[in-house]
Amino acid sequence: MTVQDTLRNVLPEMVAIRRDLHAHPELGLEEFRTSDLVARHLEGYGYTVTRGLAKTGLVATLANGTSRRAIGIRADMDALPIEEETGLEYASRNPGRMHACGHDGHTTMLLAAAKAIAERRNFDGTVHLIFQPAEENFGGARIMVEEGLFERFPCDAVFALHNEPGLPFGQFALREGPIMAAVDEARITVNGRGGHGAEPQETADPVVAGASIVMALQTIVSRNIHPLDPTVVTVGAFHAGSASNIIPERAEITVGIRSFDPKVRDELEARIRLIAARQAESYGMSATVAYERSYDATINHKAETDLLRDLAVRFAGADKVVDLARPFMGSEDFAYMLKARPGSYFFLGGSRGGNDRSLHHPAYDFNDDLLPIGAAFWTELAEHYLRAA
C-alpha cells in the first residue's frame, strides 16, 4: 500500500481532529488540552511519548531496525490572542483565542504522518516527532532545546514546515541559508516636561522630540545598512498625551526590528540607541531605550535543504518546487533547533485560488486539503532519511 493509500483511509479522522483543535485553541505554554489529545493519539499508534518539555511540549519516539540514525520532525501547537471572525461551525470556542496561523493543521499533519509511519514501519532507525508549544510568543523551541531536547532525543537532522496561503496550493518553497528573519523590539521613552498647551515655551515637549526620533529612525535602513542586507525598522506604536491643551511628561515609541546578519543586528541596536539619545538631547530632553532581542534568524543547512528539494521534486513534480529568491521577513523559533542540529524549514502553499486570508488574520482558516499532502511528505521524508537496508 502506498503512503497516499494509507493516509486516504485516515483523512476523515484527521479532518475531525484538526477542526477539534481549531475549536479549542490554546495560547503558548497553555496547550494542556492540545497536548493531552496529541499524546493520546500517539500512544494509540504505538509511540513512546515523553511529556513536559517546555511545560506542554512532547516528543513521540518510534524505533525500528538496528540503525543508530535518527530524524526529528517538528510541529507547533499554539494559537494566537485573536478574536475569530470566520463564522465556521468549528470556530473557536475560547474567546480571544484563535488558530490564525495554521498550527492546528501542522499538528494534525504530523499526527497523520505518525500513524502512517507506525503502520508502515518502512524505516531503519529512530523517528522523533516533536510537538512544540509557544512558537508565537515565548520561544518554545528555545525552551525545549535549553531543557535538553537533543541530548535526550538525539537527531541527526531536524525539519519543520509552515503552511502559506499566499503560495499556490501544494507548492514547496525552500531556501538554503537564511529563510526567516531575526526579530527584536525597542521601547523608547522620551522624558520631557509637561505643562499647558497654551504655553509650550515653559515645557519640554516629548511629542515633538518623539516625532523627530520616528523620522530619524527611517534613515537607518536607507543610510546605515548595506542595500543588499535585508532589514526592516518599523515604528509600530507612538503613545503620548491625552488632550490638545496638555503637553505630556513623556512619549513612548515601540519599534520592531528585523534582520539576518548578526553584525547588522548589532549595528541596528547601536544606531537606534544613539538616535533616540541624541535626538532627545537636541530638544533638551533625555530618552531611555529598553531593547529586547527575540528570535534569531532561521538559517537552513545546505545538505538538508538539498535533500528536501530532491525529495519534493520526486514527491510533487518539479513545477511544484521553487527556491525562494529572498527570505521572508517574518520570524520563527525553529531557528534554535537549527542552531543545535542540521536541518531545514520550508513552506507549503495552501492557496484556495480565491480571496485567501493571510496568516494572523481573524478570518483565516487552515486549508484541510493540505493535510494529506503534508502528512504524506513527512512520512516519505522519514522513510527516505532512514532508508531500510
C-alpha positions in Angstrom: 0.0 0.0 0.0 1.3 3.5 -0.9 1.7 6.3 1.6 -1.2 8.1 -0.1 -3.4 5.0 0.3 -2.6 4.7 4.0 -3.4 8.3 4.6 -6.6 8.3 2.5 -8.1 5.8 4.9 -7.4 8.1 7.9 -8.2 11.5 6.3 -11.8 11.9 7.7 -10.4 11.2 11.2 -7.6 13.8 10.7 -10.0 16.5 9.4 -12.1 15.9 12.5 -9.0 16.2 14.7 -7.9 19.4 13.0 -11.3 21.0 13.4 -11.5 20.0 17.0 -8.1 21.6 17.7 -9.3 24.7 15.8 -12.4 24.9 18.1 -10.3 24.7 21.2 -7.2 27.0 20.7 -4.7 27.5 23.5 -2.0 30.1 23.8 1.7 29.4 24.3 2.6 27.3 27.3 -1.1 26.7 28.0 -1.6 23.9 25.4 -2.8 21.4 28.0 -5.8 20.1 26.2 -4.0 20.0 22.9 -1.0 18.2 24.4 -3.4 15.6 26.0 -5.1 15.0 22.7 -1.9 14.6 20.8 -0.3 12.3 23.4 -3.4 10.1 23.5 -3.4 9.5 19.7 0.4 9.0 19.6 0.3 6.4 22.4 -2.5 4.7 20.5 -0.3 4.5 17.4 2.5 2.7 19.5 4.9 5.6 20.1 6.7 6.2 23.4 5.6 9.7 24.4 7.7 11.9 26.7 5.8 14.9 28.0 6.6 18.1 29.9 9.3 19.7 27.8 8.7 23.4 27.8 5.8 22.7 30.1 3.3 21.5 27.5 5.6 20.1 24.7 6.1 16.5 24.0 8.2 14.1 21.9 7.0 10.9 20.4 9.6 8.3 19.6 9.4 5.2 17.4 12.4 2.9 16.7 12.6 0.2 14.0 15.5 -1.9 12.8 19.1 -1.6 14.1 20.4 1.7 12.7 21.5 4.4 15.1 20.4 7.2 12.8 17.5 9.4 13.9 15.3 12.1 12.4 13.4 14.9 14.1 10.2 16.5 12.7 8.6 19.4 14.4 5.0 20.7 14.5 3.9 23.8 16.5 0.7 23.6 18.6 -0.1 27.1 19.9 -2.8 29.6 18.9 -2.9 33.4 18.8 -4.6 36.0 21.0 -7.1 36.9 18.2 -10.9 37.1 18.2 -12.0 34.7 15.4 -14.2 36.1 12.6 -14.6 33.0 10.3 -18.2 32.2 11.2 -17.3 28.5 10.8 -19.2 25.8 12.7 -15.9 24.7 14.3 -14.8 28.3 15.1 -13.0 29.0 18.3 -15.0 28.4 21.5 -12.3 30.1 23.5 -12.9 33.9 23.4 -10.0 36.0 22.3 -8.0 32.9 21.1 -7.7 31.6 17.6 -5.7 29.2 15.4 -5.0 32.0 13.0 -1.6 30.7 11.8 -2.5 27.1 11.0 -0.7 25.4 13.9 -3.8 23.2 14.2 -3.1 22.0 10.7 0.6 21.5 11.4 -0.1 19.4 14.4 -2.7 17.3 12.6 -0.4 16.7 9.6 2.3 15.3 11.9 -0.2 13.2 13.7 -1.4 11.7 10.4 2.2 11.1 9.4 2.9 9.5 12.8 0.1 7.0 12.2 1.3 6.2 8.6 4.9 5.8 9.8 3.9 3.4 12.6 1.7 1.3 10.3 4.2 1.0 7.5 7.4 0.7 9.6 9.4 1.2 6.4 12.5 2.7 8.0 15.6 1.7 9.9 16.4 3.9 12.8 14.5 6.2 15.1 11.8 8.8 14.4 11.4 11.6 17.0 8.2 13.7 16.4 8.5 17.0 18.3 5.2 18.7 19.2 6.3 22.2 20.3 4.4 24.8 22.3 4.7 28.5 22.3 6.1 29.3 18.8 4.2 32.6 18.5 5.4 34.4 21.6 7.5 32.6 24.1 10.1 30.7 22.1 9.0 27.2 22.9 11.7 25.8 20.6 14.4 27.6 22.5 13.0 26.3 25.8 12.9 22.7 24.6 16.5 23.0 23.4 17.6 24.5 26.7 15.8 21.7 28.6 17.9 19.1 26.7 15.7 18.2 23.8 18.6 16.9 21.6 20.5 15.3 24.4 17.5 13.3 25.4 16.4 12.7 21.8 19.4 12.7 19.6 18.6 13.7 16.0 21.0 13.7 13.0 18.7 16.2 11.3 15.5 18.1 12.1 12.8 19.5 9.8 9.7 21.7 10.0 7.2 23.3 7.6 4.7 26.1 7.7 1.6 26.5 5.5 1.5 29.6 3.4 -1.9 30.8 2.0 -0.1 33.3 -0.3 1.6 30.5 -2.3 0.0 28.2 -4.9 -1.7 25.2 -3.5 0.8 22.3 -2.9 3.8 24.3 -3.8 7.0 23.6 -1.9 9.0 26.8 -1.2 12.6 26.2 0.0 15.7 28.2 0.6 19.3 27.4 1.6 20.6 29.7 4.2 18.5 32.5 5.8 14.8 31.9 5.3 13.2 33.8 8.2 14.5 36.9 10.0 15.7 37.7 13.5 13.2 39.9 15.3 13.9 42.4 18.0 11.9 45.2 19.8 12.9 48.6 21.1 10.8 50.5 23.6 11.9 54.2 23.6 10.7 56.5 26.4 11.2 60.2 25.8 11.3 62.1 29.1 10.1 65.7 28.8 8.5 68.4 31.0 4.8 68.7 30.8 2.6 71.7 31.0 -0.2 73.8 29.5 -0.6 73.5 25.7 -1.1 77.3 25.6 2.4 78.0 26.9 4.7 75.4 25.2 7.8 77.6 25.9 7.5 76.6 29.6 7.7 72.9 28.7 9.9 70.3 27.0 7.6 68.6 24.6 8.3 64.9 24.2 5.8 64.6 21.4 7.9 66.8 19.2 11.1 65.1 20.2 9.5 61.7 19.7 8.3 62.7 16.2 11.9 63.6 15.4 13.1 60.3 16.6 10.5 58.5 14.5 11.7 60.3 11.4 15.3 59.8 12.1 14.8 56.1 12.6 13.8 55.9 9.0 17.3 56.8 7.9 18.9 53.7 9.5 18.0 51.3 6.7 18.4 53.8 3.9 21.7 55.3 5.1 23.4 53.0 7.6 22.8 49.5 6.3 24.1 48.0 3.1 21.3 47.9 0.4 21.8 44.2 -0.1 21.3 43.3 3.6 17.5 42.7 4.2 16.5 44.9 7.1 13.3 46.4 8.5 12.8 49.1 11.1 9.1 49.7 11.9 7.6 52.1 14.3 4.5 50.2 15.4 3.3 52.4 18.2 3.6 56.0 19.4 1.8 56.9 22.6 1.8 60.3 24.2 -0.6 62.8 25.8 -4.3 62.9 26.4 -5.7 66.2 25.2 -4.9 69.1 22.8 -4.2 71.6 25.6 -1.9 69.3 27.6 1.8 68.7 26.9 2.6 65.4 28.4 5.6 64.4 30.6 6.7 61.6 28.3 6.2 59.8 25.0 6.6 56.1 24.3 7.6 54.6 21.0 7.7 50.9 20.1 9.9 49.8 17.3 10.1 46.4 15.6 13.4 45.4 14.0 14.1 42.6 11.6 17.4 41.4 10.2 19.5 38.4 9.2 23.2 39.2 9.7 24.4 39.3 13.3 26.7 42.2 12.6 23.8 44.1 11.1 21.7 43.2 14.1 24.3 44.8 16.4 24.5 47.9 14.2 20.8 48.3 14.3 20.7 48.3 18.1 23.6 50.7 18.3 22.0 53.2 15.8 18.6 53.1 17.5 20.1 53.8 20.9 22.2 56.6 19.5 19.4 58.2 17.5 17.0 58.1 20.5 19.5 59.7 22.9 20.9 62.4 20.5 17.5 63.4 19.1 16.1 63.8 22.5 19.2 65.7 23.7 18.9 68.1 20.8 15.4 69.1 22.2 16.7 69.4 25.8 15.4 66.1 26.9 16.5 62.5 27.6 15.4 59.2 26.2 15.8 55.7 27.5 15.8 52.5 25.3 14.7 49.1 26.5 16.0 46.8 23.8 14.9 43.2 23.7 16.4 40.6 21.3 13.8 38.0 20.5 14.1 35.1 17.9 17.3 34.6 16.0 17.3 34.3 12.2 16.2 30.9 10.8 19.2 29.6 8.8 18.7 26.4 6.7 21.6 24.0 6.3 22.7 23.2 2.7 22.7 19.4 2.8 19.3 19.1 4.4 17.8 21.7 2.1 19.2 19.8 -0.9 17.7 16.6 0.4 14.3 18.3 0.9 14.4 19.8 -2.6 15.2 16.5 -4.3 12.5 14.6 -2.4 9.9 17.4 -3.0 10.6 17.2 -6.8 10.0 13.4 -6.7 7.0 13.8 -4.5 5.2 16.7 -6.2 7.0 17.3 -9.5 9.5 20.0 -10.5 6.7 22.5 -11.3 5.6 22.4 -7.7 9.0 23.2 -6.1 10.6 26.7 -6.0 13.7 28.1 -4.4 12.8 31.4 -2.8 14.7 34.4 -4.3 14.8 36.1 -0.9 13.9 35.2 2.6 10.7 36.1 4.5 10.9 38.9 7.0 8.7 37.0 9.5 10.4 35.2 12.3 10.3 31.6 13.6 11.7 30.0 16.7 12.6 26.8 14.9 15.8 28.9 14.4 17.0 27.5 17.8 16.6 23.9 16.7 18.5 24.6 13.5 21.3 26.2 15.6 21.5 23.0 17.6 21.2 20.4 14.8 21.4 20.4 11.0 18.1 20.7 9.2 15.8 22.7 7.1 12.5 24.7 7.3 10.2 25.2 4.3 6.8 26.5 3.2 3.9 24.5 1.8 1.5 26.6 -0.3 -2.2 26.5 0.7 -4.0 29.0 -1.5 -7.6 28.1 -2.4 -7.3 30.2 -5.5 -9.6 32.9 -4.3 -9.6 35.6 -1.7 -7.2 33.8 0.7 -6.8 35.3 4.1 -3.3 35.9 5.3 -1.8 34.2 8.4 -2.8 36.0 11.6 -6.0 37.3 10.0 -9.2 36.8 12.1 -10.9 35.2 9.2 -8.1 32.8 8.2 -8.7 29.1 8.3 -6.2 26.3 7.5 -6.9 24.5 4.2 -7.7 20.9 5.1 -6.8 19.8 1.6 -3.2 20.2 2.7 -3.5 17.6 5.4 -2.8 14.5 3.2 0.0 16.4 1.3 1.9 17.4 4.4 1.4 14.1 6.1 2.5 12.1 3.1 5.6 14.2 2.6 6.6 13.8 6.3 6.1 10.1 6.0 8.2 9.8 2.9 10.9 12.1 4.4 11.2 9.9 7.4 11.3 6.7 5.3 13.8 8.3 2.9 16.1 9.7 5.5 16.0 6.4 7.4 16.1 4.1 4.4 15.9 0.4 5.4 18.8 -1.7 4.1 
